[in-house]
Each structure stands twice: as structure tokens, then as C-alpha cells.
Amino acid sequence: MILIHKDKSKFFNASTCGDNCGKWLLKIGEMSDAVINLRHLMDFGNREFEIEVLSTHQIVRNMKELIFEVRCNKRQSHRSGFG
């Protein structure tokens, strides 16, 4: 988590973080942009946020939108032979 906050020159695999890191990732994102990789749907809680899903370039503002975007993106990648 400290490296995600301090080192903006790298992308970090946040999939190794549990859902308890969601609130901290949002706090880091409020201070500055951070690029992370997630291979699971992390629970960012019930509050509003702003996350860009880089694979689709869509901005999501809550968990409902994030879930929808991830599911739609997963269906598209399976149709195209990726994923």
C-alpha cells in the first residue's frame, strides 16, 4: 500500500490485497492518481467514488456501476477470445 501511494512510476498488483484494502486504495486515489491491477472484484464499500476501468476507459462511481462494468467487460473479452 505504501508503494502504491509513493511510487507512481509503476503499476501494482492489488489482487494480493484483501477487501479491507479497498478503503485505503480509495484514500490514496483521493490524494493522487494510482494505477493498480485487480484480478478480482474488490469491495470498495457503499460510498461514492470515482474509478476509471482502464480496460474499457469507463468511469464508475459506485459498486453497482463497477460490478456492471466488470461483468460486461468479462463477457466481451470471452466473445473476442480473451480472458
SEVEXBA-530382 format. One record per residue (C-alpha): y, z negated, x negated. Coordinates in pm, whole numbers, plus 50000, padded with zeros to 5 digits. Layout:
! SEVEXBA-530382
YZX
...
//
This chain:
! SEVEXBA-530382
500005000050000
502394992249714
501755026149555
502345044049886
505715026449901
506725030749535
505225063749415
506505093449618
505105118849372
501525115349504
499605117449829
497435087349907
494155084650092
494915057950350
491485062450509
490305033550296
492815011250476
491814994350796
493784994751120
495564963151001
497494985750759
498975006451043
501974983851095
502664983150719
502465020950691
504995023650973
507294999050793
507025019250472
507795050650672
510915034550818
512265029150464
511365063650326
509055092850389
505465087950278
502645113350282
499155099650342
495765114050423
493785099050710
490205108550791
490055085151090
492345078151382
494255047451265
495605024351535
499385022251493
499784998851789
501715001352113
505235005651981
507095038451941
507075055551601
507645089751450
504845106251254
504535142751154
500955155251160
501155178750863
498115199350960
499915210351279
503555202551194
503865183651523
505885151751560
504165124151760
505945093051885
503165070252013
499395065552004
498805086652317
500535116652157
498745110651825
495325109551991
496095141352185
497295159451870
494285148851664
491825159151934
493495193051988
493645199251614
489965189951576
488965214551850
491005242251685
489505235951341
485955237251483
486685270451655
488025285451333
485065273451127
486865244850951
486195207550983
//
